[in-house]
Amino acid sequence: MIYNKKKKYTRFYTMLVALLPFFSMYSALIPGLSITDILLIIALFFTVLGFDKDKQNVCLSRDVNFLFYGLLFIILLMFISMIIQKEFFLENIIRVTRYGFYVLCFFQLYRMVDIALLKNIVVVMSLFSSCYIFLQMALFKFFGYVLKGFVSFWPLSTEGYALTDYEKIYTVIMYRPTSIFFEPAHFSRYVLIAICILLFDGVVNVKKLILTAILCLGILMSTSTQGYCGVALLFVFFLLFYRRRIQSVFLRNMTIILVFFLPLLIMGLLEFEFVANTVHRTLDADISDSNSAWGRLHGFRYFFQLPNYFMLIGTGFGSVPPVWVSSMGFWLYGCGLIITCAYLFFLIKQFIRLSGYAKWLMGVFIFLFITDDCFYNSLSILFYTLSFSKPISKINEYGQQNIICSK
């Protein structure tokens, strides 16, 4: 497919959306702001100057306005909750303002996205990140050298990562390479997007399968539990619904054989120390912070300890219990059952309605909403854009019609 030449600001914003997780790691040298926030403000400034005029490259799926009206409802319930508590919390207002800013960026700037370019950049960055994790693993395995995933000459948005003694942690517990992210989980949730694009976007050829295998190997080496589960889910979805899209008849038949030999494959993977350690860390019977499954679930108990009326309306968006919680736990504790159930209903409805890679990306979105903590930060813009944006049908200079955007 041939695309018209995009102007610089379209490329700029498309690259910004694709690289949001990387820019958000570094401070903008302004308290509370990351480089991502500053770049998004610049992109919004472009729209004020009219740079996006007559350049609507994509349209949005149906019902996506729920995100905007849901935000208004979140703000309303937050103030009701704080009135009941007879105290106003600045941190709640700051967090809801930040989340509102990201929703605004999505609605205001999606017109400037080149979807094809965005998907390509995400895949390329995922491959680069996987190669980097191979390098990290090799350096530690053979030379005992810890190659960090961030630069040391620029302040980080989360200072704790810069102060962490990784050598000591990796020696005492286990080695967990992070690629060019803060944590293995951050790496896996980004790479899962690329795997969705490769497997569920159009026909699957040999090249796509090879690239997918590289990304899956990167996730295996990352020792990310949610990455392992995400890959397993996508693998099942692909075999059930998309296997016929494999171009090669031979490879299509090989997938059937692979299913029969799957138990042997799993046993073979468990022979690798980093895989066995990951499974042990996830399923260890000892209930502790080192148990991955317990670490992702035990924060929910703070929600069930709330009074009934706070369980319904929450304690105010941005309020968090004294332990780590996933996005779902964050929303339950801060927004209550009303908002959380409405948001889950919206996501599930979109999963049923969407098609192609957007459908399965929404499936990953729902999975990560339950297990990860990324859906009240800037990464949500990337997921929203890829899930809800479709190229508008138009005739290019060669007389060919681009993808039709049907609402």
Disulfide bonds with the S-S distance in Angstrom:
Cys59-Cys405 1.67
